[in-house]
Amino acid sequence: MEPYIPCTKENAVAIVTINRPRALNALNPDVLRELYDTMEQLDSDSSVKALISIGAGEKAFALSFTTADQKRE
């Protein structure tokens, strides 16, 4: 399974992507968990000086927690 929060680094810049384009990058518990874990890792990486957060796809950066995700859990 592809990660919900892929992260790349270019020099001292971390690029964090919310990767659920079909759901307009809506946040759900799995995405939030990965996002938290990624931020924790980046916080402890002294080589990272800046962070850029982007949303996958062309329609939306991110949506808040969705009702559909909540019902599935």
N, CA and C atoms as a LAMMPS dump frame, in Angstrom:
ITEM: TIMESTEP
0
ITEM: NUMBER OF ATOMS
219
ITEM: BOX BOUNDS ff ff ff
-5.0000000000000000e+02 5.0000000000000000e+02
-5.0000000000000000e+02 5.0000000000000000e+02
-5.0000000000000000e+02 5.0000000000000000e+02
ITEM: ATOMS id mol type element x y z
1 1 1 N 0.836 -1.18 0
2 1 2 C 0 0 0
3 1 3 C 0.883 1.247 0
4 2 1 N 0.52 2.19 -0.796
5 2 2 C 1.244 3.45 -0.894
6 2 3 C 1.022 4.266 0.382
7 3 1 N 2.071 4.935 0.875
8 3 2 C 1.881 5.72 2.103
9 3 3 C 0.95 6.909 1.876
10 4 1 N 0.211 7.245 2.935
11 4 2 C -0.645 8.433 2.873
12 4 3 C 0.179 9.718 2.973
13 5 1 N 1.344 9.616 3.607
14 5 2 C 2.17 10.796 3.839
15 5 3 C 3.606 10.533 3.364
16 6 1 N 3.82 10.516 2.049
17 6 2 C 5.199 10.38 1.589
18 6 3 C 5.974 11.666 1.897
19 7 1 N 7.242 11.505 2.171
20 7 2 C 8.085 12.649 2.508
21 7 3 C 9.407 12.515 1.767
22 8 1 N 9.817 13.595 1.158
23 8 2 C 11.125 13.632 0.502
24 8 3 C 11.902 14.802 1.074
25 9 1 N 13.21 14.764 0.9
26 9 2 C 14.05 15.869 1.352
27 9 3 C 14.917 16.343 0.198
28 10 1 N 14.955 17.637 0.025
29 10 2 C 15.84 18.264 -0.944
30 10 3 C 16.689 19.266 -0.176
31 11 1 N 17.959 18.938 -0.048
32 11 2 C 18.866 19.73 0.781
33 11 3 C 18.294 19.796 2.194
34 12 1 N 17.995 20.954 2.713
35 12 2 C 17.491 21.093 4.084
36 12 3 C 15.976 21.267 4.132
37 13 1 N 15.296 20.982 3.02
38 13 2 C 13.85 21.182 2.941
39 13 3 C 13.139 19.832 2.845
40 14 1 N 12.207 19.6 3.77
41 14 2 C 11.373 18.398 3.725
42 14 3 C 10.087 18.747 2.984
43 15 1 N 9.678 17.871 2.08
44 15 2 C 8.426 18.055 1.348
45 15 3 C 7.493 16.92 1.766
46 16 1 N 6.423 17.299 2.458
47 16 2 C 5.461 16.343 2.99
48 16 3 C 4.187 16.443 2.148
49 17 1 N 3.73 15.309 1.632
50 17 2 C 2.55 15.281 0.769
51 17 3 C 1.427 14.503 1.438
52 18 1 N 0.228 15.077 1.435
53 18 2 C -0.962 14.328 1.848
54 18 3 C -1.446 13.622 0.581
55 19 1 N -1.445 12.297 0.602
56 19 2 C -1.62 11.516 -0.623
57 19 3 C -2.918 10.704 -0.626
58 20 1 N -4.038 11.402 -0.743
59 20 2 C -5.348 10.757 -0.924
60 20 3 C -6.12 11.556 -1.951
61 21 1 N -5.622 11.678 -3.167
62 21 2 C -6.256 12.57 -4.138
63 21 3 C -7.694 12.196 -4.489
64 22 1 N -8.037 10.913 -4.492
65 22 2 C -9.418 10.518 -4.813
66 22 3 C -10.411 11.001 -3.765
67 23 1 N -9.926 11.165 -2.525
68 23 2 C -10.773 11.644 -1.429
69 23 3 C -10.488 13.116 -1.139
70 24 1 N -9.907 13.819 -2.124
71 24 2 C -9.527 15.223 -1.971
72 24 3 C -8.613 15.425 -0.766
73 25 1 N -7.776 14.424 -0.512
74 25 2 C -6.801 14.44 0.582
75 25 3 C -7.458 14.619 1.949
76 26 1 N -8.647 14.041 2.089
77 26 2 C -9.358 14.126 3.365
78 26 3 C -8.564 13.418 4.457
79 27 1 N -8.613 13.996 5.627
80 27 2 C -7.916 13.425 6.772
81 27 3 C -8.792 12.367 7.43
82 28 1 N -8.164 11.284 7.837
83 28 2 C -8.836 10.242 8.606
84 28 3 C -7.829 9.76 9.649
85 29 1 N -8.19 8.862 10.54
86 29 2 C -7.254 8.448 11.581
87 29 3 C -5.92 7.902 11.051
88 30 1 N -5.947 7.136 9.959
89 30 2 C -4.706 6.598 9.403
90 30 3 C -3.798 7.705 8.871
91 31 1 N -4.389 8.658 8.167
92 31 2 C -3.617 9.775 7.618
93 31 3 C -3.037 10.609 8.752
94 32 1 N -3.851 10.908 9.75
95 32 2 C -3.377 11.71 10.877
96 32 3 C -2.254 11.016 11.63
97 33 1 N -2.357 9.701 11.783
98 33 2 C -1.305 8.931 12.464
99 33 3 C 0.002 9.019 11.676
100 34 1 N -0.071 8.809 10.357
101 34 2 C 1.135 8.908 9.525
102 34 3 C 1.704 10.318 9.53
103 35 1 N 0.824 11.305 9.484
104 35 2 C 1.273 12.693 9.505
105 35 3 C 1.992 13 10.814
106 36 1 N 1.432 12.563 11.916
107 36 2 C 2.063 12.764 13.221
108 36 3 C 3.436 12.085 13.27
109 37 1 N 3.495 10.824 12.838
110 37 2 C 4.762 10.09 12.851
111 37 3 C 5.811 10.776 11.978
112 38 1 N 5.39 11.241 10.811
113 38 2 C 6.313 11.938 9.911
114 38 3 C 6.836 13.211 10.545
115 39 1 N 5.959 13.981 11.17
116 39 2 C 6.38 15.228 11.815
117 39 3 C 7.328 14.958 12.976
118 40 1 N 7.064 13.892 13.723
119 40 2 C 7.968 13.516 14.817
120 40 3 C 9.37 13.197 14.277
121 41 1 N 9.427 12.437 13.176
122 41 2 C 10.716 12.096 12.578
123 41 3 C 11.432 13.341 12.084
124 42 1 N 10.708 14.227 11.429
125 42 2 C 11.328 15.44 10.912
126 42 3 C 11.786 16.357 12.038
127 43 1 N 11.042 16.399 13.129
128 43 2 C 11.411 17.23 14.267
129 43 3 C 12.743 16.796 14.866
130 44 1 N 13.022 15.508 14.81
131 44 2 C 14.274 15.005 15.381
132 44 3 C 15.426 14.987 14.369
133 45 1 N 15.17 15.411 13.142
134 45 2 C 16.195 15.445 12.089
135 45 3 C 16.79 16.856 12.008
136 46 1 N 17.97 17.02 12.549
137 46 2 C 18.58 18.356 12.602
138 46 3 C 18.984 18.89 11.232
139 47 1 N 18.976 18.05 10.201
140 47 2 C 19.333 18.528 8.862
141 47 3 C 18.162 19.246 8.182
142 48 1 N 16.949 19.072 8.711
143 48 2 C 15.764 19.717 8.131
144 48 3 C 15.617 21.117 8.717
145 49 1 N 15.619 22.103 7.845
146 49 2 C 15.504 23.504 8.269
147 49 3 C 14.169 24.125 7.866
148 50 1 N 13.46 23.51 6.908
149 50 2 C 12.176 24.029 6.445
150 50 3 C 11.309 22.868 5.992
151 51 1 N 9.993 23.122 5.97
152 51 2 C 9.049 22.093 5.582
153 51 3 C 8.016 22.701 4.634
154 52 1 N 7.733 21.979 3.56
155 52 2 C 6.675 22.356 2.627
156 52 3 C 5.646 21.24 2.67
157 53 1 N 4.391 21.604 2.865
158 53 2 C 3.304 20.635 2.902
159 53 3 C 2.432 20.843 1.667
160 54 1 N 2.182 19.745 0.93
161 54 2 C 1.372 19.832 -0.284
162 54 3 C 0.339 18.712 -0.286
163 55 1 N -0.682 18.879 -1.116
164 55 2 C -1.689 17.843 -1.302
165 55 3 C -1.535 17.229 -2.68
166 56 1 N -1.684 15.919 -2.761
167 56 2 C -1.582 15.228 -4.049
168 56 3 C -2.797 15.548 -4.91
169 57 1 N -2.625 15.478 -6.22
170 57 2 C -3.72 15.737 -7.14
171 57 3 C -3.839 17.217 -7.457
172 58 1 N -4.88 17.534 -8.201
173 58 2 C -5.041 18.904 -8.68
174 58 3 C -6.259 19.614 -8.12
175 59 1 N -7.104 18.929 -7.337
176 59 2 C -8.373 19.524 -6.928
177 59 3 C -8.356 20.155 -5.543
178 60 1 N -7.573 19.625 -4.61
179 60 2 C -7.653 20.126 -3.235
180 60 3 C -6.337 19.924 -2.507
181 61 1 N -6.052 20.835 -1.591
182 61 2 C -4.9 20.633 -0.699
183 61 3 C -5.256 19.55 0.311
184 62 1 N -6.322 19.76 1.066
185 62 2 C -6.781 18.77 2.046
186 62 3 C -8.169 19.142 2.533
187 63 1 N -8.929 18.126 2.903
188 63 2 C -10.227 18.327 3.543
189 63 3 C -10.102 17.911 4.993
190 64 1 N -11.014 18.374 5.801
191 64 2 C -11.013 17.956 7.196
192 64 3 C -11.498 16.51 7.3
193 65 1 N -11.629 16.043 8.488
194 65 2 C -12.102 14.686 8.76
195 65 3 C -13.449 14.465 8.089
196 66 1 N -13.61 13.366 7.372
197 66 2 C -14.845 13.139 6.631
198 66 3 C -15.785 12.205 7.37
199 67 1 N -17.075 12.407 7.194
200 67 2 C -18.092 11.559 7.791
201 67 3 C -17.976 10.133 7.277
202 68 1 N -17.682 9.973 6
203 68 2 C -17.555 8.628 5.425
204 68 3 C -16.443 7.848 6.106
205 69 1 N -15.314 8.499 6.381
206 69 2 C -14.224 7.821 7.084
207 69 3 C -14.63 7.449 8.501
208 70 1 N -15.367 8.31 9.157
209 70 2 C -15.784 8.065 10.523
210 70 3 C -16.729 6.873 10.595
211 71 1 N -17.621 6.722 9.637
212 71 2 C -18.569 5.612 9.648
213 71 3 C -17.879 4.282 9.403
214 72 1 N -16.792 4.277 8.637
215 72 2 C -16.08 3.038 8.321
216 72 3 C -15.377 2.465 9.539
217 73 1 N -14.954 3.289 10.44
218 73 2 C -14.125 2.864 11.569
219 73 3 C -14.893 2.073 12.588
